[in-house]
Amino acid sequence: MGVKEELVFKILDYLNEMEVRATYGAFAEVLGVLPRSVGQQFLGEKRPYASWVVREDTGLPTDYSEEQLHPKLLSKKSLIKSGAVLRRNMGLSKNT
């Protein structure tokens, strides 16, 4: 498993543990990739575990069915919109 893949799982584990959503943009910023590449290249199949990564305008992941959403996805209003905030909350260095 590569460094980026490990970081993907680390971010998803954090979002699931904290039950907080992050935008595709924030997720991409931490990975150092384009937001459009996040869904297909890094999140894999649509499933509740990956549904915490969402669109900023809707607060929902793109093209997920209701069964693919985490049951607690909308339990909190908070939404991480910045890679810097996501990094800080996770205790990651800027070089991560």
VOMAR-483765 format. One record per residue: residue number from 1; x negated, y negated, z of N, C-alpha, C in turn. Coordinates in Angstrom, 3 decimals, m for minus. Example, Ala and Ser with C-alpha at 12.3 -4.5 7.8 and 13.67 -1.06 7.14 Angstrom:
# residues 2
NODE,1,m13.190,5.690,7.800,m12.300,4.500,7.800,m13.200,3.300,7.800
NODE,2,m12.850,2.250,7.080,m13.670,1.060,7.140,m12.900,m0.030,7.870
# end
This chain:
# residues 96
NODE,1,m0.852,1.182,0.000,0.000,0.000,0.000,m0.891,m1.236,0.000
NODE,2,m0.584,m2.181,m0.872,m1.375,m3.389,m0.988,m1.051,m4.416,0.082
NODE,3,m1.848,m5.464,0.119,m1.688,m6.527,1.111,m0.322,m7.200,0.981
NODE,4,0.084,m7.530,m0.253,1.380,m8.186,m0.449,2.531,m7.290,m0.004
NODE,5,2.453,m6.002,m0.321,3.507,m5.071,0.072,3.610,m4.976,1.591
NODE,6,2.464,m4.934,2.259,2.460,m4.901,3.726,3.107,m6.159,4.287
NODE,7,2.803,m7.302,3.682,3.374,m8.561,4.132,4.884,m8.592,3.896
NODE,8,5.340,m8.034,2.785,6.780,m7.955,2.506,7.476,m7.221,3.649
NODE,9,6.960,m6.063,4.037,7.580,m5.289,5.114,7.486,m6.021,6.449
NODE,10,6.387,m6.704,6.679,6.232,m7.463,7.923,7.290,m8.569,8.006
NODE,11,7.508,m9.277,6.900,8.515,m10.343,6.874,9.907,m9.749,7.054
NODE,12,10.217,m8.689,6.309,11.541,m8.073,6.422,11.781,m7.519,7.823
NODE,13,10.768,m6.928,8.425,10.902,m6.445,9.807,11.230,m7.603,10.741
NODE,14,10.527,m8.725,10.571,10.771,m9.901,11.404,12.206,m10.404,11.228
NODE,15,12.644,m10.569,9.981,13.993,m11.084,9.716,15.054,m10.159,10.302
NODE,16,14.852,m8.857,10.179,15.798,m7.894,10.740,15.803,m7.926,12.262
NODE,17,14.624,m7.994,12.851,14.523,m8.014,14.312,15.166,m9.268,14.893
NODE,18,14.909,m10.407,14.261,15.437,m11.677,14.755,16.862,m11.947,14.259
NODE,19,17.305,m11.145,13.292,18.625,m11.327,12.672,18.779,m12.755,12.170
NODE,20,17.797,m13.174,11.374,17.793,m14.516,10.800,17.528,m14.401,9.305
NODE,21,18.159,m15.289,8.551,17.983,m15.295,7.100,16.859,m16.244,6.703
NODE,22,16.223,m15.946,5.576,15.206,m16.820,4.980,15.512,m16.912,3.491
NODE,23,15.229,m18.062,2.911,15.489,m18.233,1.483,14.451,m17.493,0.648
NODE,24,14.842,m17.225,m0.602,13.889,m16.634,m1.542,12.654,m17.531,m1.640
NODE,25,12.860,m18.852,m1.599,11.750,m19.793,m1.698,10.784,m19.686,m0.534
NODE,26,11.313,m19.590,0.689,10.454,m19.455,1.871,9.684,m18.139,1.826
NODE,27,10.379,m17.082,1.463,9.767,m15.757,1.348,8.648,m15.791,0.314
NODE,28,8.939,m16.387,m0.839,7.961,m16.484,m1.929,6.755,m17.323,m1.526
NODE,29,7.007,m18.401,m0.796,5.912,m19.281,m0.369,4.919,m18.528,0.518
NODE,30,5.421,m17.708,1.420,4.535,m16.927,2.290,3.742,m15.912,1.468
NODE,31,4.397,m15.312,0.468,3.714,m14.326,m0.377,2.795,m14.956,m1.413
NODE,32,3.021,m16.252,m1.710,2.232,m16.914,m2.745,2.665,m16.519,m4.143
NODE,33,3.979,m16.317,m4.318,4.533,m15.933,m5.621,5.691,m16.865,m5.976
NODE,34,6.213,m16.722,m7.178,7.371,m17.507,m7.597,8.649,m16.931,m6.984
NODE,35,9.576,m17.797,m6.550,10.825,m17.309,m5.954,11.595,m16.336,m6.851
NODE,36,11.566,m16.555,m8.151,12.304,m15.673,m9.070,11.768,m14.247,m9.079
NODE,37,10.527,m14.066,m8.663,9.941,m12.719,m8.682,10.257,m11.923,m7.418
NODE,38,10.770,m12.585,m6.409,10.957,m11.933,m5.114,11.920,m10.753,m5.185
NODE,39,13.114,m10.970,m5.715,14.141,m9.930,m5.710,13.717,m8.646,m6.381
NODE,40,13.348,m8.711,m7.623,13.029,m7.499,m8.375,11.662,m6.925,m8.034
NODE,41,10.661,m7.776,m7.893,9.300,m7.274,m7.702,8.968,m6.872,m6.277
NODE,42,9.567,m7.547,m5.297,9.110,m7.339,m3.926,10.142,m6.758,m2.963
NODE,43,11.419,m7.004,m3.180,12.421,m6.522,m2.228,12.903,m5.108,m2.521
NODE,44,12.708,m4.652,m3.742,13.147,m3.297,m4.078,14.652,m3.202,m4.211
NODE,45,15.175,m2.025,m3.897,16.613,m1.811,m4.066,17.414,m2.683,m3.107
NODE,46,18.602,m3.039,m3.536,19.486,m3.861,m2.705,19.992,m3.003,m1.550
NODE,47,19.727,m3.461,m0.339,20.097,m2.710,0.858,20.162,m3.674,2.036
NODE,48,20.851,m3.289,3.117,20.985,m4.192,4.266,19.653,m4.719,4.798
NODE,49,18.633,m3.875,4.838,17.312,m4.267,5.355,16.734,m5.463,4.599
NODE,50,16.989,m5.544,3.292,16.437,m6.625,2.466,17.408,m7.784,2.277
NODE,51,18.618,m7.660,2.798,19.642,m8.678,2.534,19.447,m9.973,3.315
NODE,52,18.461,m10.025,4.191,18.180,m11.242,4.960,17.487,m12.313,4.111
NODE,53,17.055,m11.967,2.923,16.432,m12.929,2.005,17.538,m13.404,1.068
NODE,54,17.807,m14.718,1.122,19.030,m15.248,0.520,18.796,m16.497,m0.330
NODE,55,19.826,m16.840,m1.073,19.822,m18.101,m1.826,20.088,m19.251,m0.857
NODE,56,19.432,m20.368,m1.079,19.632,m21.516,m0.194,21.033,m22.089,m0.339
NODE,57,21.568,m22.115,m1.554,22.869,m22.755,m1.772,24.050,m21.955,m1.222
NODE,58,23.962,m20.637,m1.202,25.082,m19.821,m0.725,24.825,m19.167,0.630
NODE,59,23.554,m19.027,0.994,23.218,m18.326,2.228,23.360,m16.817,2.109
NODE,60,23.522,m16.340,0.865,23.693,m14.909,0.605,22.648,m14.430,m0.393
NODE,61,22.322,m13.140,m0.350,21.400,m12.608,m1.353,22.089,m12.525,m2.713
NODE,62,21.330,m12.587,m3.766,21.859,m12.575,m5.129,22.329,m11.180,m5.532
NODE,63,23.567,m11.128,m6.023,24.143,m9.906,m6.611,24.182,m8.703,m5.673
NODE,64,24.411,m8.928,m4.399,24.579,m7.825,m3.452,26.069,m7.546,m3.280
NODE,65,26.440,m6.280,m3.189,27.822,m5.917,m2.860,27.968,m5.995,m1.341
NODE,66,29.192,m5.959,m0.871,29.423,m6.063,0.569,28.752,m4.918,1.336
NODE,67,28.728,m3.733,0.739,28.105,m2.577,1.396,26.592,m2.728,1.518
NODE,68,26.005,m3.561,0.674,24.553,m3.745,0.683,24.108,m4.840,1.646
NODE,69,25.055,m5.570,2.241,24.736,m6.643,3.181,24.595,m6.086,4.593
NODE,70,23.664,m6.655,5.347,23.538,m6.277,6.751,24.806,m6.735,7.472
NODE,71,25.377,m5.905,8.354,26.623,m6.283,9.032,26.519,m7.567,9.856
NODE,72,25.322,m7.914,10.298,25.149,m9.122,11.116,24.591,m10.297,10.318
NODE,73,24.592,m10.187,8.992,23.958,m11.199,8.144,24.459,m12.613,8.427
NODE,74,25.739,m12.765,8.661,26.309,m14.099,8.855,26.608,m14.404,10.321
NODE,75,26.020,m13.637,11.237,26.292,m13.848,12.660,25.635,m15.113,13.213
NODE,76,24.594,m15.592,12.543,23.920,m16.832,12.957,23.909,m17.801,11.789
NODE,77,23.993,m19.080,12.100,23.983,m20.098,11.049,22.573,m20.440,10.581
NODE,78,21.575,m20.113,11.373,20.211,m20.526,11.044,19.726,m19.888,9.748
NODE,79,18.966,m20.688,9.005,18.428,m20.273,7.712,17.039,m20.885,7.569
NODE,80,16.027,m20.058,7.452,14.657,m20.540,7.278,14.475,m20.905,5.813
NODE,81,14.166,m22.179,5.558,14.068,m22.685,4.190,12.641,m22.984,3.756
NODE,82,11.693,m22.834,4.649,10.311,m23.210,4.360,9.359,m22.066,4.692
NODE,83,8.415,m21.843,3.800,7.396,m20.841,4.062,6.566,m21.187,5.283
NODE,84,6.314,m22.480,5.488,5.531,m22.915,6.651,6.257,m22.560,7.945
NODE,85,7.565,m22.755,7.976,8.352,m22.426,9.170,8.384,m20.914,9.382
NODE,86,8.567,m20.160,8.314,8.580,m18.699,8.421,7.231,m18.198,8.933
NODE,87,6.145,m18.725,8.378,4.796,m18.357,8.839,4.627,m18.669,10.325
NODE,88,5.007,m19.886,10.707,4.861,m20.312,12.104,5.672,m19.407,13.032
NODE,89,6.933,m19.154,12.669,7.789,m18.327,13.515,7.248,m16.912,13.673
NODE,90,6.583,m16.425,12.636,6.028,m15.076,12.670,4.627,m15.031,13.272
NODE,91,4.034,m16.198,13.512,2.680,m16.251,14.052,1.616,m15.902,13.030
NODE,92,1.911,m16.173,11.746,0.950,m15.895,10.673,0.077,m17.114,10.415
NODE,93,m1.158,m16.890,10.026,m2.023,m18.002,9.650,m1.653,m18.474,8.255
NODE,94,m2.096,m19.651,7.901,m1.794,m20.204,6.581,m2.422,m19.361,5.472
NODE,95,m3.483,m18.661,5.777,m4.175,m17.832,4.786,m3.526,m16.471,4.586
NODE,96,m2.497,m16.179,5.376,m1.831,m14.877,5.279,m0.899,m14.859,4.099
# end
